[in-house]
């Protein structure tokens, strides 16, 4: 890995890390949406593995149900 000696290198590395963090958040949110929409025990376990509490999942489910026409 190259040594980060310049401000430009540091800036580029920061942008790369921010992009990676954004991609991780998208993947996490996608997994949560799948777990909530299907509402199966195995998908709830996926959300739990991602560190999402059952209470948070239940709040999302309630909100989705309230938003349905």
C-alpha positions in Angstrom: 0.0 0.0 0.0 1.5 3.4 -0.9 2.5 5.8 1.8 0.1 8.7 2.2 2.5 11.6 2.3 0.5 14.4 0.6 -2.7 16.2 1.3 -3.9 15.0 -2.1 -3.3 11.4 -1.2 -5.1 11.9 2.1 -8.0 13.5 0.4 -8.3 10.7 -2.2 -8.1 8.1 0.5 -10.9 9.9 2.5 -13.1 10.0 -0.6 -12.5 6.3 -1.2 -13.4 5.4 2.4 -16.5 7.6 2.3 -17.6 5.8 -0.9 -17.0 2.4 0.7 -19.0 3.4 3.8 -21.8 4.6 1.6 -21.8 1.2 -0.3 -21.9 -0.7 3.0 -24.8 1.4 4.3 -26.7 0.7 1.0 -26.1 -3.0 1.4 -27.1 -3.0 5.0 -30.3 -1.0 4.2 -31.1 -3.4 1.4 -30.8 -6.4 3.7 -33.0 -4.8 6.3 -35.7 -4.0 3.7 -35.7 -7.6 2.5 -36.0 -8.9 6.0 -38.8 -6.6 6.9 -40.8 -7.0 3.6 -40.8 -10.7 3.7 -41.2 -10.9 7.5 -39.7 -14.4 7.7 -37.8 -15.8 10.7 -34.7 -16.4 8.7 -34.7 -12.9 7.3 -35.2 -11.4 10.8 -32.1 -13.4 11.8 -30.2 -11.7 9.0 -31.2 -8.3 10.3 -30.3 -9.3 13.8 -26.9 -10.5 12.5 -26.4 -7.0 11.0 -27.0 -5.6 14.5 -30.6 -4.4 14.0 -32.8 -4.8 17.0 -36.1 -6.6 16.9 -37.7 -3.5 18.2 -36.4 -1.5 15.3 -37.5 -4.1 12.8 -41.0 -4.1 14.4 -41.2 -0.3 14.1 -40.3 -0.4 10.5 -43.0 -3.1 9.9 -45.6 -1.0 11.7 -44.6 2.0 9.6 -44.8 0.0 6.3 -48.2 -1.4 7.3 -49.5 2.1 8.1 -48.2 3.5 4.8 -50.0 0.8 2.7 -53.2 2.1 1.0 
